[in-house]
Amino acid sequence: MVPVHDPARLAQRERMLALLGEGDIDAALQAGLMDYAASPADADDAALLSAQQRLRAAWDARDRHRARAARLARIAAEREARRRAVAATPEAPGAAAGPALPPAAAAALARARARAAGHKP
């Protein structure tokens, strides 16, 4: 581990603190923000430690969002593949073209057909 009072470490910390103070997170990242071993016991490292934690949380959330989007896309593709497979399946001869009618509707349809043909139900 690098000593806490190492001049290079102190210069790096000061540079990253200045960049964060300016709101330039990209430059702070390039300066080594995420590689810097911030000490929770050092009050001067508090801003760096906080920025590291916020970035990790944001990156984790981004990863979860991407995983969810990929999962939803996969589910939608599977669902579409099942729909296409059902649509491509040839119907059995004599099978009804549409969904079966409820029993009451089928009985009413049979009575109407019988009346139309001139028969009493």
Buried (B, 14 or more C-beta within 10 A) or exposed (E): EEEBEEEEBEEBBEBBBEBBEEEBBEBBBEBEBEEBEBBEEEEEBEBBBEBBEEBEEEEEEEEEEEEEEEEEEEEEEEEEEEEEEEEEEEEEEEEEEEEEEEEEEEEEEEEEEEEEEEEEE
